[in-house]
Amino acid sequence: MSHTVGVRQAQKLKTRQALLDAALALLEHRSLGSLGLREVTRAVGVAPTAFYRHFDDTAALGVALVEETLGSLHGLIAAILAATGDSEERLERSVSVIAAHVAAQPGHFRFIAREQHGGVAPVRAAIADQLALFAEEVAAVLGAEPAGTGWSRQDLLMLGGLYVDHMVLTASALLEAGPAGEAEVVRVARRRLRLVTLGRQHWLDGPAR
């Protein structure tokens, strides 16, 4: 019995992933709001009713795509920051990680770039929640460093948000530039991140806030 249950669960997960992959392919040049579930099930070769065994609607499918895209990055950027400190290595590795993920999953990041301000509210909210969580994770790492001494939680969250905004901006620029323009995007991204780092070093030098 347990073997049968395991096989069924594996098949269910396989079908769910196939629906996600098909949706992502269909969304290459269009928004989620224009996607119909029948298109997705037709692409996978399953009945429309099978869709509802995995997702309530296309918005729920979109939220799953957000989690699939950004979930893999959770803790990764923060771990790089924690491991490298304020150094050139931090700049290099942070930008390299973003570039590698965009190169490996261009469709996923194109979906995020399009839907971040798109018309499907649950997906917009899911993206915003994921990015806010990123900012929290980065702020926690930065606040634990000696350079974070004296920083308020509000300012640390602002700084974490700057790193996350930089990540999103870099990903979008990489998608727009394509392989031919990647080197220039990476160069500019490193310089921008260096500017944020320098600003951080002198943030507490100014008047009290």
C-alpha positions in Angstrom: 0.0 0.0 0.0 2.8 2.4 0.9 4.5 1.8 -2.4 1.3 2.6 -4.3 0.8 5.8 -2.3 4.4 6.8 -3.0 3.9 6.2 -6.7 0.7 8.3 -6.7 2.4 11.1 -4.8 5.3 11.1 -7.2 3.0 11.3 -10.2 1.1 14.1 -8.6 4.2 16.1 -8.0 5.3 15.4 -11.6 2.0 16.7 -13.0 2.2 19.8 -10.8 5.7 20.5 -12.0 4.6 19.9 -15.6 1.8 22.5 -15.1 4.3 25.0 -13.7 6.7 24.4 -16.6 4.0 24.7 -19.2 2.7 27.9 -17.8 6.2 29.4 -17.7 6.7 28.6 -21.3 3.3 30.1 -22.3 4.2 33.2 -20.3 7.4 33.9 -22.2 6.0 36.9 -24.0 2.7 37.6 -22.2 1.3 38.4 -18.7 -0.3 35.9 -16.3 -3.7 37.8 -16.5 -4.0 36.6 -20.2 -3.3 33.0 -19.4 -6.2 30.5 -19.3 -6.0 27.2 -17.4 -7.2 25.3 -20.4 -4.1 26.4 -22.3 -1.9 25.1 -19.6 -3.6 21.7 -19.3 -3.7 21.3 -23.0 0.1 21.9 -23.1 0.6 19.3 -20.5 -1.9 16.8 -22.0 -4.2 16.5 -19.0 -7.9 17.3 -18.5 -8.8 20.8 -17.2 -10.3 19.2 -14.1 -6.8 17.9 -13.3 -5.6 21.5 -12.8 -7.7 22.0 -9.7 -6.0 19.1 -8.0 -3.0 21.3 -7.8 -4.1 24.9 -7.9 -7.2 26.8 -7.1 -6.8 29.1 -10.2 -4.1 30.6 -12.4 -3.3 33.2 -9.7 -2.4 30.3 -7.3 -0.2 28.9 -10.1 1.4 32.3 -10.4 2.1 32.4 -6.7 3.7 28.9 -6.9 5.9 30.2 -9.7 7.0 33.1 -7.5 8.0 30.7 -4.7 9.8 28.5 -7.2 11.8 31.4 -8.6 12.7 33.3 -5.4 12.6 30.6 -2.9 15.9 29.1 -4.1 17.6 32.4 -3.3 16.5 32.7 0.3 19.4 32.7 2.6 21.9 32.6 -0.3 22.5 36.3 -0.6 22.5 36.7 3.2 25.0 33.8 3.5 27.3 35.5 1.0 27.2 38.7 3.0 27.8 36.8 6.2 30.7 34.9 4.8 32.6 37.7 3.0 32.2 40.8 5.0 32.7 44.3 3.5 35.1 43.3 0.8 35.6 43.1 -2.9 34.8 39.4 -2.6 31.4 40.3 -1.3 30.7 42.5 -4.3 32.0 39.9 -6.7 30.1 37.0 -5.3 26.8 38.8 -4.7 26.6 39.9 -8.4 27.9 36.6 -9.7 25.2 34.7 -7.8 22.5 36.9 -9.4 23.9 36.6 -12.8 24.2 32.8 -12.5 20.6 32.4 -11.4 19.3 34.7 -14.2 21.3 32.8 -16.8 20.0 29.4 -15.5 16.4 30.5 -15.2 15.7 33.4 -17.5 12.0 32.5 -17.9 11.5 32.6 -14.2 13.1 35.9 -13.7 11.3 37.4 -16.7 8.0 36.3 -15.1 9.0 38.1 -11.9 10.0 41.2 -13.7 6.7 41.3 -15.6 4.4 40.4 -12.8 6.0 42.5 -10.0 3.8 45.4 -11.1 1.3 43.3 -13.1 -2.5 42.9 -12.8 -2.8 39.8 -10.7 -3.0 41.0 -7.1 -2.1 37.7 -5.3 1.1 37.4 -7.4 2.1 41.0 -6.9 1.6 40.4 -3.1 3.6 37.2 -3.2 6.5 38.9 -4.9 6.4 41.8 -2.5 6.3 39.4 0.5 9.3 37.4 -0.8 11.3 40.6 -1.4 10.4 41.9 2.0 11.6 38.7 3.5 14.9 39.0 1.6 15.3 42.5 3.0 14.7 41.1 6.6 17.3 38.4 6.1 19.9 40.7 4.7 19.2 43.3 7.5 19.7 40.6 10.1 23.1 39.7 8.7 24.2 43.3 8.4 23.0 44.2 11.8 25.1 41.4 13.4 28.3 42.7 11.9 30.5 45.1 13.8 29.7 47.8 11.2 26.0 47.4 12.2 26.6 48.7 15.7 24.5 51.7 16.4 22.2 51.2 13.5 18.4 51.3 14.2 16.3 48.4 13.0 14.5 50.8 10.6 17.8 51.8 9.0 19.0 48.2 8.8 15.8 47.3 7.0 16.3 50.2 4.7 19.8 49.0 3.9 18.6 45.5 3.4 16.0 46.8 1.0 18.8 48.6 -0.9 20.6 45.3 -1.4 17.4 43.6 -2.5 16.4 46.4 -4.9 19.9 46.1 -6.3 19.4 42.4 -6.9 16.1 43.0 -8.7 17.5 45.8 -10.8 20.5 43.7 -11.8 18.3 40.8 -12.7 16.1 42.9 -14.9 19.1 44.6 -16.6 20.6 41.2 -17.3 17.4 40.0 -18.9 17.2 43.1 -21.0 20.9 43.1 -22.1 21.1 39.4 -22.9 24.4 37.4 -23.0 26.1 40.0 -25.2 25.5 42.8 -22.7 26.1 40.7 -19.5 29.6 41.9 -18.8 28.6 45.6 -18.8 25.6 45.0 -16.6 27.8 43.1 -14.1 30.4 45.9 -14.2 27.8 48.5 -13.4 26.1 46.3 -10.8 29.4 45.9 -8.9 30.0 49.7 -9.0 26.5 50.4 -7.6 26.9 47.8 -4.9 30.3 49.4 -4.0 28.5 52.8 -3.7 26.0 51.3 -1.3 28.8 49.8 0.8 30.7 53.1 1.0 27.5 54.9 2.0 27.0 52.3 4.7 30.4 53.0 6.1 29.7 56.6 6.6 26.0 56.5 7.4 26.4 57.2 11.2 28.9 60.1 10.5 26.1 62.5 9.8 23.6 64.3 12.1 21.4 62.2 14.4 18.2 61.0 12.7 
